[in-house]
Amino acid sequence: MADFSNSDFSTRCVHVGNDIDKETGAIRRPITMANSYRLPDDASTLNWSDPNNIIYTRTTSANQLYLQERLASLEGGEDCVVLATGVAALAGVFFSFIDKDAHVICTDVSYIAVYRLLHEYFPEKYGVEVTLVDTSDPEEVRKAIRPNTKLIHLETPGNPTTRVSDIAAISDLAHEHGILVSVDSTFASPCIQRPLELGADLVVHSLTKYINGHGDAMGGAVIGRRELIDKIKREAMVNIGGAISPFNAWLIMRGVVTLPLRMKQHSETALKVAQFLEAYPGVTFVAYPGLESHPQHAIARKQMHGLYSGVLSFGINGGVQQHNDFVNALKLIISAVSIGHDESLIVYTGPDDERIHFYPEEFQKNGFLRFSVGLESAHDLITDLKQAFQQVGL
């Protein structure tokens, strides 16, 4: 197979992990839907739980290996582990590197499963101490460090606040104290932000979102140094059973091919939509890193490669009923969870959310709308927003 280590990002999206199928000559590796693989003539010395040897699909599969190779290349990591979902990837990091009675620092407003794992389950079950802080302020991170701090977990841009944390500054601070840094970079994708290049130890992705990009497969990945990834493979994949299905690995491999094209379109359209919303009288706030008004715009411009992804949050001048009426008046934009699909998705979170007290003040009063801008034209999306505003009297 050719060496693509010096190739451009877009070329690696297409070629790394792919090869000519030896049996058929197909120019795309097929889906290998097998649970079990032929053992060598002498199997007496095999490590049956080896996650890098194709024996049984719970330990790894052919399609999983191909996808891991591609993702490691895109993030600039030594190795990658692919798991069944993004939450499985996050839980894999926490399970592998947080010991009993350890202390963890985490972004205060993060994905709900992270909040529950670190705010509830790990403290209750294992005595882990967790401090939730606004990691967009490195000084808040510094003040939270304790002698037993083992991990700093960042989510940047944050879900759904879009707050941006300075990965390089926090990584430098953490490493002065021997602390591991993991970064959930799902909102950005490796096309826009590469945390390992900024000093992080591990980068996590929900492959379900932008990397797959088609809304039809679930997966998660962790990329980093080989010794760290090996630990996750052994402890959180093989022995907990979070392996990805070969079909999903194949679908995500397909999705990665168009990642650079899609992220450019998502980002350019989202900026136009954000600018429209920011100027609209009935909108109370817009949170999007590409706007100059965003509190961390300077950091985003520095570490996000000139694109700002496709997710924004905003509020409208009205209560719960008016927010719901607005969402239900949309015709093109779909009311559904998730991000990174080809179609635009919007979800309303009301003021009674269990984590609402951690949100910025503007998010709290009447709740907020998280908008994942798809691949439709900016004109059509703005037209849909306008007619929905008019229907609710804004």
C-alpha positions as YAML, in Angstrom:
chain: A
units: angstrom
residues:
- id: 1
  name: MET
  ca: [0.00, 0.00, 0.00]
- id: 2
  name: ALA
  ca: [1.23, 3.51, -0.81]
- id: 3
  name: ASP
  ca: [2.61, 5.81, 1.88]
- id: 4
  name: PHE
  ca: [0.34, 8.84, 2.33]
- id: 5
  name: SER
  ca: [2.10, 10.30, 5.38]
- id: 6
  name: ASN
  ca: [3.19, 13.38, 3.44]
- id: 7
  name: SER
  ca: [-0.08, 13.80, 1.53]
- id: 8
  name: ASP
  ca: [-2.57, 16.62, 2.08]
- id: 9
  name: PHE
  ca: [-5.47, 16.15, 4.49]
- id: 10
  name: SER
  ca: [-8.05, 15.75, 1.73]
- id: 11
  name: THR
  ca: [-5.97, 13.06, 0.01]
- id: 12
  name: ARG
  ca: [-5.62, 11.11, 3.25]
- id: 13
  name: CYS
  ca: [-9.42, 11.30, 3.75]
- id: 14
  name: VAL
  ca: [-9.77, 9.36, 0.50]
- id: 15
  name: HIS
  ca: [-6.89, 6.91, 0.50]
- id: 16
  name: VAL
  ca: [-5.55, 6.01, 3.98]
- id: 17
  name: GLY
  ca: [-6.94, 2.64, 5.12]
- id: 18
  name: ASN
  ca: [-8.18, 1.74, 1.66]
- id: 19
  name: ASP
  ca: [-6.57, -0.76, -0.74]
- id: 20
  name: ILE
  ca: [-7.38, -3.01, -3.66]
- id: 21
  name: ASP
  ca: [-9.38, -6.05, -2.58]
- id: 22
  name: LYS
  ca: [-7.11, -9.02, -3.28]
- id: 23
  name: GLU
  ca: [-9.94, -11.46, -4.06]
- id: 24
  name: THR
  ca: [-12.08, -9.39, -6.45]
- id: 25
  name: GLY
  ca: [-9.88, -6.51, -7.53]
- id: 26
  name: ALA
  ca: [-12.45, -4.03, -6.21]
- id: 27
  name: ILE
  ca: [-10.88, -0.62, -5.64]
- id: 28
  name: ARG
  ca: [-12.72, -0.20, -2.34]
- id: 29
  name: ARG
  ca: [-12.29, -2.57, 0.57]
- id: 30
  name: PRO
  ca: [-15.53, -4.51, 1.16]
- id: 31
  name: ILE
  ca: [-17.61, -4.91, 4.30]
- id: 32
  name: THR
  ca: [-16.44, -8.05, 6.09]
- id: 33
  name: MET
  ca: [-19.50, -9.13, 8.06]
- id: 34
  name: ALA
  ca: [-17.84, -11.88, 10.06]
- id: 35
  name: ASN
  ca: [-17.80, -12.59, 13.77]
- id: 36
  name: SER
  ca: [-14.86, -14.99, 13.60]
- id: 37
  name: TYR
  ca: [-11.69, -15.34, 11.52]
- id: 38
  name: ARG
  ca: [-9.52, -18.32, 10.51]
- id: 39
  name: LEU
  ca: [-6.87, -19.02, 13.11]
- id: 40
  name: PRO
  ca: [-3.23, -19.81, 12.21]
- id: 41
  name: ASP
  ca: [-2.09, -23.41, 11.99]
- id: 42
  name: ASP
  ca: [-0.58, -23.12, 15.46]
- id: 43
  name: ALA
  ca: [-2.92, -21.17, 17.72]
- id: 44
  name: SER
  ca: [-1.34, -22.34, 20.97]
- id: 45
  name: THR
  ca: [0.49, -19.08, 21.67]
- id: 46
  name: LEU
  ca: [-2.24, -16.66, 20.57]
- id: 47
  name: ASN
  ca: [-3.38, -13.86, 22.85]
- id: 48
  name: TRP
  ca: [-7.12, -14.34, 22.49]
- id: 49
  name: SER
  ca: [-7.80, -10.77, 23.60]
- id: 50
  name: ASP
  ca: [-5.29, -9.05, 21.33]
- id: 51
  name: PRO
  ca: [-7.13, -5.96, 19.96]
- id: 52
  name: ASN
  ca: [-4.68, -5.62, 17.07]
- id: 53
  name: ASN
  ca: [-5.04, -9.19, 15.77]
- id: 54
  name: ILE
  ca: [-8.13, -10.22, 13.78]
- id: 55
  name: ILE
  ca: [-9.52, -13.22, 15.65]
- id: 56
  name: TYR
  ca: [-13.00, -12.29, 16.83]
- id: 57
  name: THR
  ca: [-14.97, -9.12, 16.07]
- id: 58
  name: ARG
  ca: [-15.37, -8.16, 19.74]
- id: 59
  name: THR
  ca: [-11.60, -7.68, 19.87]
- id: 60
  name: THR
  ca: [-11.35, -6.10, 16.41]
- id: 61
  name: SER
  ca: [-12.55, -6.49, 12.85]
- id: 62
  name: ALA
  ca: [-11.02, -5.84, 9.45]
- id: 63
  name: ASN
  ca: [-13.20, -2.78, 8.80]
- id: 64
  name: GLN
  ca: [-12.43, -1.41, 12.24]
- id: 65
  name: LEU
  ca: [-8.69, -1.62, 11.56]
- id: 66
  name: TYR
  ca: [-9.05, 0.22, 8.25]
- id: 67
  name: LEU
  ca: [-11.03, 3.03, 9.88]
- id: 68
  name: GLN
  ca: [-8.60, 3.30, 12.81]
- id: 69
  name: GLU
  ca: [-5.72, 3.72, 10.40]
- id: 70
  name: ARG
  ca: [-7.50, 6.54, 8.56]
- id: 71
  name: LEU
  ca: [-8.56, 8.44, 11.68]
- id: 72
  name: ALA
  ca: [-5.11, 8.21, 13.30]
- id: 73
  name: SER
  ca: [-3.64, 9.70, 10.13]
- id: 74
  name: LEU
  ca: [-6.15, 12.57, 10.04]
- id: 75
  name: GLU
  ca: [-5.54, 13.54, 13.67]
- id: 76
  name: GLY
  ca: [-1.77, 13.01, 13.56]
- id: 77
  name: GLY
  ca: [-1.89, 10.33, 16.27]
- id: 78
  name: GLU
  ca: [0.14, 7.15, 16.64]
- id: 79
  name: ASP
  ca: [-2.93, 4.96, 17.02]
- id: 80
  name: CYS
  ca: [-6.71, 4.98, 17.25]
- id: 81
  name: VAL
  ca: [-9.42, 2.87, 18.83]
- id: 82
  name: VAL
  ca: [-12.88, 2.86, 17.28]
- id: 83
  name: LEU
  ca: [-15.87, 1.96, 19.44]
- id: 84
  name: ALA
  ca: [-19.62, 1.52, 19.03]
- id: 85
  name: THR
  ca: [-20.65, 5.10, 19.90]
- id: 86
  name: GLY
  ca: [-19.18, 8.42, 20.91]
- id: 87
  name: VAL
  ca: [-20.30, 7.78, 24.48]
- id: 88
  name: ALA
  ca: [-18.48, 4.42, 24.45]
- id: 89
  name: ALA
  ca: [-15.33, 6.30, 23.40]
- id: 90
  name: LEU
  ca: [-15.72, 8.87, 26.19]
- id: 91
  name: ALA
  ca: [-16.49, 6.18, 28.77]
- id: 92
  name: GLY
  ca: [-13.46, 4.26, 27.51]
- id: 93
  name: VAL
  ca: [-11.19, 7.20, 28.30]
- id: 94
  name: PHE
  ca: [-12.70, 7.70, 31.74]
- id: 95
  name: PHE
  ca: [-12.73, 4.00, 32.64]
- id: 96
  name: SER
  ca: [-9.12, 3.52, 31.53]
- id: 97
  name: PHE
  ca: [-7.50, 6.58, 33.10]
- id: 98
  name: ILE
  ca: [-9.56, 7.56, 36.15]
- id: 99
  name: ASP
  ca: [-8.65, 5.55, 39.22]
- id: 100
  name: LYS
  ca: [-10.54, 5.30, 42.50]
- id: 101
  name: ASP
  ca: [-10.25, 8.51, 44.57]
- id: 102
  name: ALA
  ca: [-8.75, 10.46, 41.66]
- id: 103
  name: HIS
  ca: [-9.72, 14.03, 40.82]
- id: 104
  name: VAL
  ca: [-10.94, 15.12, 37.40]
- id: 105
  name: ILE
  ca: [-11.52, 18.57, 35.90]
- id: 106
  name: CYS
  ca: [-14.14, 18.79, 33.17]
- id: 107
  name: THR
  ca: [-15.81, 21.45, 31.06]
- id: 108
  name: ASP
  ca: [-18.90, 22.50, 33.05]
- id: 109
  name: VAL
  ca: [-21.37, 22.45, 30.14]
- id: 110
  name: SER
  ca: [-20.71, 19.34, 28.12]
- id: 111
  name: TYR
  ca: [-22.52, 16.48, 26.44]
- id: 112
  name: ILE
  ca: [-25.17, 15.08, 28.79]
- id: 113
  name: ALA
  ca: [-23.58, 11.61, 29.01]
- id: 114
  name: VAL
  ca: [-20.27, 13.17, 30.07]
- id: 115
  name: TYR
  ca: [-22.08, 15.18, 32.73]
- id: 116
  name: ARG
  ca: [-23.75, 12.07, 34.11]
- id: 117
  name: LEU
  ca: [-20.65, 9.88, 33.97]
- id: 118
  name: LEU
  ca: [-18.42, 12.42, 35.72]
- id: 119
  name: HIS
  ca: [-20.93, 14.32, 37.86]
- id: 120
  name: GLU
  ca: [-22.90, 11.29, 39.07]
- id: 121
  name: TYR
  ca: [-21.74, 7.76, 38.24]
- id: 122
  name: PHE
  ca: [-17.97, 7.91, 38.80]
- id: 123
  name: PRO
  ca: [-18.27, 9.89, 42.08]
- id: 124
  name: GLU
  ca: [-21.05, 7.63, 43.41]
- id: 125
  name: LYS
  ca: [-19.52, 4.31, 42.39]
- id: 126
  name: TYR
  ca: [-15.76, 4.92, 42.69]
- id: 127
  name: GLY
  ca: [-15.27, 7.94, 44.95]
- id: 128
  name: VAL
  ca: [-13.91, 10.03, 42.09]
- id: 129
  name: GLU
  ca: [-13.82, 13.77, 42.75]
- id: 130
  name: VAL
  ca: [-14.93, 15.94, 39.84]
- id: 131
  name: THR
  ca: [-14.71, 19.70, 39.43]
- id: 132
  name: LEU
  ca: [-16.78, 21.25, 36.66]
- id: 133
  name: VAL
  ca: [-15.36, 24.57, 35.49]
- id: 134
  name: ASP
  ca: [-15.66, 27.01, 32.61]
- id: 135
  name: THR
  ca: [-12.62, 25.73, 30.72]
- id: 136
  name: SER
  ca: [-12.78, 28.67, 28.30]
- id: 137
  name: ASP
  ca: [-10.91, 30.45, 31.13]
- id: 138
  name: PRO
  ca: [-7.53, 28.71, 31.68]
- id: 139
  name: GLU
  ca: [-7.20, 30.45, 35.03]
- id: 140
  name: GLU
  ca: [-10.31, 28.61, 36.27]
- id: 141
  name: VAL
  ca: [-8.64, 25.35, 35.25]
- id: 142
  name: ARG
  ca: [-5.42, 26.29, 37.05]
- id: 143
  name: LYS
  ca: [-7.29, 27.10, 40.27]
- id: 144
  name: ALA
  ca: [-9.11, 23.74, 40.15]
- id: 145
  name: ILE
  ca: [-5.95, 21.57, 39.99]
- id: 146
  name: ARG
  ca: [-5.31, 19.39, 43.04]
- id: 147
  name: PRO
  ca: [-2.49, 16.98, 43.97]
- id: 148
  name: ASN
  ca: [-4.68, 14.02, 42.92]
- id: 149
  name: THR
  ca: [-5.87, 15.51, 39.61]
- id: 150
  name: LYS
  ca: [-5.37, 12.81, 36.97]
- id: 151
  name: LEU
  ca: [-7.36, 14.06, 33.98]
- id: 152
  name: ILE
  ca: [-8.55, 17.31, 32.46]
- id: 153
  name: HIS
  ca: [-11.33, 16.71, 29.96]
- id: 154
  name: LEU
  ca: [-12.20, 19.54, 27.57]
- id: 155
  name: GLU
  ca: [-15.10, 19.82, 25.18]
- id: 156
  name: THR
  ca: [-14.32, 22.46, 22.59]
- id: 157
  name: PRO
  ca: [-16.34, 23.90, 21.01]
- id: 158
  name: GLY
  ca: [-18.68, 23.03, 23.85]
- id: 159
  name: ASN
  ca: [-22.08, 21.43, 23.37]
- id: 160
  name: PRO
  ca: [-24.33, 23.42, 23.19]
- id: 161
  name: THR
  ca: [-22.75, 26.69, 24.39]
- id: 162
  name: THR
  ca: [-20.08, 26.71, 21.61]
- id: 163
  name: ARG
  ca: [-17.59, 27.97, 24.21]
- id: 164
  name: VAL
  ca: [-14.02, 27.50, 23.00]
- id: 165
  name: SER
  ca: [-11.20, 26.36, 25.30]
- id: 166
  name: ASP
  ca: [-7.54, 27.12, 24.62]
- id: 167
  name: ILE
  ca: [-6.21, 23.60, 24.11]
- id: 168
  name: ALA
  ca: [-2.54, 24.58, 23.93]
- id: 169
  name: ALA
  ca: [-2.59, 26.74, 27.08]
- id: 170
  name: ILE
  ca: [-4.48, 24.14, 29.14]
- id: 171
  name: SER
  ca: [-2.30, 21.28, 27.87]
- id: 172
  name: ASP
  ca: [0.85, 23.16, 28.88]
- id: 173
  name: LEU
  ca: [-0.64, 23.83, 32.31]
- id: 174
  name: ALA
  ca: [-1.72, 20.21, 32.77]
- id: 175
  name: HIS
  ca: [1.61, 18.73, 31.74]
- id: 176
  name: GLU
  ca: [3.43, 20.90, 34.28]
- id: 177
  name: HIS
  ca: [1.52, 18.86, 36.87]
- id: 178
  name: GLY
  ca: [1.73, 15.48, 35.10]
- id: 179
  name: ILE
  ca: [-1.99, 15.53, 34.23]
- id: 180
  name: LEU
  ca: [-3.47, 13.85, 31.15]
- id: 181
  name: VAL
  ca: [-5.57, 15.98, 28.77]
- id: 182
  name: SER
  ca: [-8.42, 14.61, 26.68]
- id: 183
  name: VAL
  ca: [-10.37, 16.74, 24.22]
- id: 184
  name: ASP
  ca: [-13.79, 16.02, 22.76]
- id: 185
  name: SER
  ca: [-13.40, 17.63, 19.34]
- id: 186
  name: THR
  ca: [-16.63, 16.31, 17.83]
- id: 187
  name: PHE
  ca: [-18.04, 19.75, 16.98]
- id: 188
  name: ALA
  ca: [-14.92, 20.62, 14.97]
- id: 189
  name: SER
  ca: [-13.81, 17.34, 13.37]
- id: 190
  name: PRO
  ca: [-10.12, 16.80, 12.45]
- id: 191
  name: CYS
  ca: [-10.72, 18.92, 9.35]
- id: 192
  name: ILE
  ca: [-11.03, 22.06, 11.49]
- id: 193
  name: GLN
  ca: [-9.18, 21.34, 14.75]
- id: 194
  name: ARG
  ca: [-6.47, 18.86, 15.69]
- id: 195
  name: PRO
  ca: [-5.97, 18.82, 19.47]
- id: 196
  name: LEU
  ca: [-2.95, 16.49, 19.45]
- id: 197
  name: GLU
  ca: [-1.02, 19.11, 17.47]
- id: 198
  name: LEU
  ca: [-1.92, 21.61, 20.20]
- id: 199
  name: GLY
  ca: [-0.55, 19.42, 23.01]
- id: 200
  name: ALA
  ca: [-3.50, 17.26, 24.09]
- id: 201
  name: ASP
  ca: [-2.84, 13.61, 24.92]
- id: 202
  name: LEU
  ca: [-6.09, 12.17, 23.59]
- id: 203
  name: VAL
  ca: [-8.74, 13.38, 21.17]
- id: 204
  name: VAL
  ca: [-12.27, 11.95, 21.20]
- id: 205
  name: HIS
  ca: [-14.87, 12.01, 18.44]
- id: 206
  name: SER
  ca: [-18.44, 10.92, 18.13]
- id: 207
  name: LEU
  ca: [-18.08, 9.50, 14.62]
- id: 208
  name: THR
  ca: [-21.87, 9.56, 14.43]
- id: 209
  name: LYS
  ca: [-21.69, 13.30, 13.80]
- id: 210
  name: TYR
  ca: [-19.50, 15.11, 11.27]
- id: 211
  name: ILE
  ca: [-17.00, 12.36, 10.48]
- id: 212
  name: ASN
  ca: [-19.74, 10.06, 9.22]
- id: 213
  name: GLY
  ca: [-21.83, 12.99, 8.12]
- id: 214
  name: HIS
  ca: [-24.83, 11.13, 6.72]
- id: 215
  name: GLY
  ca: [-26.93, 10.44, 9.81]
- id: 216
  name: ASP
  ca: [-26.95, 6.67, 9.22]
- id: 217
  name: ALA
  ca: [-24.23, 5.11, 11.40]
- id: 218
  name: MET
  ca: [-23.00, 5.34, 14.97]
- id: 219
  name: GLY
  ca: [-19.45, 5.15, 16.23]
- id: 220
  name: GLY
  ca: [-16.83, 6.74, 18.46]
- id: 221
  name: ALA
  ca: [-13.06, 7.09, 18.35]
- id: 222
  name: VAL
  ca: [-10.12, 7.97, 20.57]
- id: 223
  name: ILE
  ca: [-6.78, 8.91, 19.00]
- id: 224
  name: GLY
  ca: [-3.41, 9.49, 20.68]
- id: 225
  name: ARG
  ca: [-0.13, 7.89, 21.67]
- id: 226
  name: ARG
  ca: [0.05, 4.14, 21.17]
- id: 227
  name: GLU
  ca: [0.52, 3.22, 24.83]
- id: 228
  name: LEU
  ca: [-2.57, 5.22, 25.81]
- id: 229
  name: ILE
  ca: [-4.71, 3.77, 23.03]
- id: 230
  name: ASP
  ca: [-3.55, 0.22, 23.80]
- id: 231
  name: LYS
  ca: [-4.82, 0.66, 27.35]
- id: 232
  name: ILE
  ca: [-8.26, 1.74, 26.11]
- id: 233
  name: LYS
  ca: [-8.39, -1.17, 23.65]
- id: 234
  name: ARG
  ca: [-7.59, -3.70, 26.37]
- id: 235
  name: GLU
  ca: [-9.72, -2.31, 29.16]
- id: 236
  name: ALA
  ca: [-12.66, -0.55, 27.52]
- id: 237
  name: MET
  ca: [-13.14, -2.32, 24.22]
- id: 238
  name: VAL
  ca: [-12.18, -5.98, 24.59]
- id: 239
  name: ASN
  ca: [-13.31, -6.42, 28.18]
- id: 240
  name: ILE
  ca: [-16.36, -4.17, 28.24]
- id: 241
  name: GLY
  ca: [-17.54, -5.01, 24.74]
- id: 242
  name: GLY
  ca: [-17.89, -1.63, 23.06]
- id: 243
  name: ALA
  ca: [-16.70, -2.80, 19.63]
- id: 244
  name: ILE
  ca: [-18.15, -1.16, 16.53]
- id: 245
  name: SER
  ca: [-20.01, -3.26, 13.96]
- id: 246
  name: PRO
  ca: [-18.17, -3.86, 10.65]
- id: 247
  name: PHE
  ca: [-21.08, -2.31, 8.73]
- id: 248
  name: ASN
  ca: [-20.95, 0.93, 10.74]
- id: 249
  name: ALA
  ca: [-17.15, 1.07, 10.38]
- id: 250
  name: TRP
  ca: [-17.56, 0.71, 6.62]
- id: 251
  name: LEU
  ca: [-20.24, 3.42, 6.46]
- id: 252
  name: ILE
  ca: [-18.11, 5.84, 8.46]
- id: 253
  name: MET
  ca: [-15.08, 5.06, 6.28]
- id: 254
  name: ARG
  ca: [-17.24, 6.09, 3.32]
- id: 255
  name: GLY
  ca: [-18.35, 9.26, 5.08]
- id: 256
  name: VAL
  ca: [-14.82, 10.45, 5.85]
- id: 257
  name: VAL
  ca: [-14.04, 10.77, 2.13]
- id: 258
  name: THR
  ca: [-16.13, 13.93, 1.79]
- id: 259
  name: LEU
  ca: [-15.29, 15.43, 5.21]
- id: 260
  name: PRO
  ca: [-13.25, 18.42, 3.91]
- id: 261
  name: LEU
  ca: [-15.93, 19.35, 1.38]
- id: 262
  name: ARG
  ca: [-18.74, 19.02, 3.89]
- id: 263
  name: MET
  ca: [-17.03, 20.96, 6.68]
- id: 264
  name: LYS
  ca: [-16.33, 23.87, 4.34]
- id: 265
  name: GLN
  ca: [-20.00, 23.97, 3.32]
- id: 266
  name: HIS
  ca: [-21.30, 23.54, 6.87]
- id: 267
  name: SER
  ca: [-19.01, 26.32, 8.12]
- id: 268
  name: GLU
  ca: [-19.64, 28.84, 5.36]
- id: 269
  name: THR
  ca: [-23.42, 28.37, 5.55]
- id: 270
  name: ALA
  ca: [-23.50, 28.45, 9.36]
- id: 271
  name: LEU
  ca: [-21.64, 31.77, 9.39]
- id: 272
  name: LYS
  ca: [-24.20, 33.31, 7.01]
- id: 273
  name: VAL
  ca: [-27.07, 31.96, 9.10]
- id: 274
  name: ALA
  ca: [-25.46, 33.19, 12.34]
- id: 275
  name: GLN
  ca: [-24.97, 36.66, 10.87]
- id: 276
  name: PHE
  ca: [-28.63, 36.73, 9.80]
- id: 277
  name: LEU
  ca: [-29.81, 35.65, 13.25]
- id: 278
  name: GLU
  ca: [-27.54, 38.13, 15.04]
- id: 279
  name: ALA
  ca: [-29.13, 40.97, 13.06]
- id: 280
  name: TYR
  ca: [-32.72, 39.77, 13.46]
- id: 281
  name: PRO
  ca: [-34.72, 41.85, 16.00]
- id: 282
  name: GLY
  ca: [-36.56, 38.89, 17.54]
- id: 283
  name: VAL
  ca: [-33.36, 36.98, 18.39]
- id: 284
  name: THR
  ca: [-31.99, 37.55, 21.89]
- id: 285
  name: PHE
  ca: [-28.52, 36.03, 21.42]
- id: 286
  name: VAL
  ca: [-26.44, 33.95, 19.00]
- id: 287
  name: ALA
  ca: [-23.51, 31.75, 20.06]
- id: 288
  name: TYR
  ca: [-21.25, 30.82, 17.14]
- id: 289
  name: PRO
  ca: [-17.42, 30.86, 17.25]
- id: 290
  name: GLY
  ca: [-17.21, 32.38, 13.76]
- id: 291
  name: LEU
  ca: [-18.90, 35.60, 14.89]
- id: 292
  name: GLU
  ca: [-16.62, 38.39, 16.05]
- id: 293
  name: SER
  ca: [-19.03, 38.92, 18.94]
- id: 294
  name: HIS
  ca: [-18.30, 35.41, 20.30]
- id: 295
  name: PRO
  ca: [-16.32, 35.69, 23.57]
- id: 296
  name: GLN
  ca: [-13.67, 33.21, 22.39]
- id: 297
  name: HIS
  ca: [-13.59, 34.21, 18.73]
- id: 298
  name: ALA
  ca: [-9.85, 35.01, 18.89]
- id: 299
  name: ILE
  ca: [-8.98, 31.56, 20.27]
- id: 300
  name: ALA
  ca: [-11.31, 29.90, 17.76]
- id: 301
  name: ARG
  ca: [-9.64, 31.75, 14.91]
- id: 302
  name: LYS
  ca: [-6.25, 30.62, 16.21]
- id: 303
  name: GLN
  ca: [-6.96, 26.90, 16.69]
- id: 304
  name: MET
  ca: [-9.82, 26.08, 14.30]
- id: 305
  name: HIS
  ca: [-8.05, 26.43, 10.93]
- id: 306
  name: GLY
  ca: [-10.23, 29.26, 9.61]
- id: 307
  name: LEU
  ca: [-13.52, 27.33, 9.71]
- id: 308
  name: TYR
  ca: [-15.93, 27.25, 12.64]
- id: 309
  name: SER
  ca: [-18.13, 24.20, 11.96]
- id: 310
  name: GLY
  ca: [-21.90, 24.09, 11.57]
- id: 311
  name: VAL
  ca: [-23.38, 24.29, 15.08]
- id: 312
  name: LEU
  ca: [-24.78, 27.42, 16.65]
- id: 313
  name: SER
  ca: [-27.14, 28.18, 19.50]
- id: 314
  name: PHE
  ca: [-29.59, 31.06, 19.80]
- id: 315
  name: GLY
  ca: [-32.60, 32.32, 21.71]
- id: 316
  name: ILE
  ca: [-35.73, 34.15, 20.65]
- id: 317
  name: ASN
  ca: [-37.79, 36.79, 22.40]
- id: 318
  name: GLY
  ca: [-40.47, 34.60, 23.95]
- id: 319
  name: GLY
  ca: [-41.20, 31.86, 26.44]
- id: 320
  name: VAL
  ca: [-41.36, 28.07, 26.15]
- id: 321
  name: GLN
  ca: [-44.51, 28.08, 24.02]
- id: 322
  name: GLN
  ca: [-43.12, 30.58, 21.55]
- id: 323
  name: HIS
  ca: [-39.88, 28.61, 21.17]
- id: 324
  name: ASN
  ca: [-41.88, 25.43, 20.52]
- id: 325
  name: ASP
  ca: [-44.20, 27.21, 18.10]
- id: 326
  name: PHE
  ca: [-41.18, 28.54, 16.21]
- id: 327
  name: VAL
  ca: [-39.62, 25.08, 15.87]
- id: 328
  name: ASN
  ca: [-42.92, 23.58, 14.74]
- id: 329
  name: ALA
  ca: [-43.35, 26.32, 12.12]
- id: 330
  name: LEU
  ca: [-40.11, 25.39, 10.37]
- id: 331
  name: LYS
  ca: [-40.62, 23.55, 7.08]
- id: 332
  name: LEU
  ca: [-37.11, 22.75, 5.82]
- id: 333
  name: ILE
  ca: [-35.22, 22.55, 9.11]
- id: 334
  name: ILE
  ca: [-36.09, 19.36, 11.05]
- id: 335
  name: SER
  ca: [-36.77, 19.18, 14.78]
- id: 336
  name: ALA
  ca: [-34.43, 16.34, 15.84]
- id: 337
  name: VAL
  ca: [-31.39, 15.68, 17.99]
- id: 338
  name: SER
  ca: [-27.82, 15.12, 16.77]
- id: 339
  name: ILE
  ca: [-25.51, 17.26, 14.65]
- id: 340
  name: GLY
  ca: [-23.42, 16.91, 11.52]
- id: 341
  name: HIS
  ca: [-26.09, 15.45, 9.24]
- id: 342
  name: ASP
  ca: [-26.51, 16.50, 5.64]
- id: 343
  name: GLU
  ca: [-29.93, 17.91, 6.60]
- id: 344
  name: SER
  ca: [-30.31, 20.78, 9.08]
- id: 345
  name: LEU
  ca: [-31.50, 19.84, 12.57]
- id: 346
  name: ILE
  ca: [-32.79, 21.99, 15.41]
- id: 347
  name: VAL
  ca: [-33.65, 21.16, 19.02]
- id: 348
  name: TYR
  ca: [-35.17, 23.31, 21.75]
- id: 349
  name: THR
  ca: [-33.91, 22.90, 25.32]
- id: 350
  name: GLY
  ca: [-36.22, 24.49, 27.88]
- id: 351
  name: PRO
  ca: [-35.29, 26.36, 31.08]
- id: 352
  name: ASP
  ca: [-35.90, 23.27, 33.25]
- id: 353
  name: ASP
  ca: [-32.91, 21.30, 31.91]
- id: 354
  name: GLU
  ca: [-31.06, 19.58, 34.78]
- id: 355
  name: ARG
  ca: [-27.82, 21.43, 33.97]
- id: 356
  name: ILE
  ca: [-29.33, 24.85, 33.22]
- id: 357
  name: HIS
  ca: [-27.52, 26.52, 36.16]
- id: 358
  name: PHE
  ca: [-24.19, 25.78, 34.45]
- id: 359
  name: TYR
  ca: [-25.18, 27.53, 31.21]
- id: 360
  name: PRO
  ca: [-24.29, 31.14, 30.35]
- id: 361
  name: GLU
  ca: [-26.92, 33.57, 31.63]
- id: 362
  name: GLU
  ca: [-28.45, 34.23, 28.21]
- id: 363
  name: PHE
  ca: [-29.20, 30.49, 27.81]
- id: 364
  name: GLN
  ca: [-31.06, 30.21, 31.10]
- id: 365
  name: LYS
  ca: [-34.10, 32.51, 31.03]
- id: 366
  name: ASN
  ca: [-36.27, 30.89, 28.37]
- id: 367
  name: GLY
  ca: [-34.04, 28.04, 27.22]
- id: 368
  name: PHE
  ca: [-32.34, 28.02, 23.84]
- id: 369
  name: LEU
  ca: [-32.26, 26.47, 20.37]
- id: 370
  name: ARG
  ca: [-29.32, 24.41, 19.14]
- id: 371
  name: PHE
  ca: [-29.11, 24.52, 15.37]
- id: 372
  name: SER
  ca: [-26.97, 22.07, 13.37]
- id: 373
  name: VAL
  ca: [-26.67, 23.71, 9.97]
- id: 374
  name: GLY
  ca: [-26.73, 21.14, 7.18]
- id: 375
  name: LEU
  ca: [-25.66, 21.19, 3.55]
- id: 376
  name: GLU
  ca: [-28.66, 23.09, 2.18]
- id: 377
  name: SER
  ca: [-28.16, 26.56, 0.71]
- id: 378
  name: ALA
  ca: [-27.91, 29.46, 3.13]
- id: 379
  name: HIS
  ca: [-30.66, 31.25, 1.20]
- id: 380
  name: ASP
  ca: [-33.14, 28.41, 1.70]
- id: 381
  name: LEU
  ca: [-32.34, 28.05, 5.40]
- id: 382
  name: ILE
  ca: [-32.68, 31.77, 6.04]
- id: 383
  name: THR
  ca: [-35.97, 31.82, 4.11]
- id: 384
  name: ASP
  ca: [-37.27, 29.02, 6.33]
- id: 385
  name: LEU
  ca: [-36.19, 30.84, 9.49]
- id: 386
  name: LYS
  ca: [-37.84, 34.07, 8.30]
- id: 387
  name: GLN
  ca: [-41.20, 32.46, 7.61]
- id: 388
  name: ALA
  ca: [-41.14, 30.69, 11.00]
- id: 389
  name: PHE
  ca: [-40.36, 33.97, 12.76]
- id: 390
  name: GLN
  ca: [-43.26, 35.60, 10.98]
- id: 391
  name: GLN
  ca: [-45.63, 32.80, 11.97]
- id: 392
  name: VAL
  ca: [-44.86, 33.34, 15.68]
- id: 393
  name: GLY
  ca: [-45.05, 37.12, 15.41]
- id: 394
  name: LEU
  ca: [-41.36, 37.96, 15.61]
...
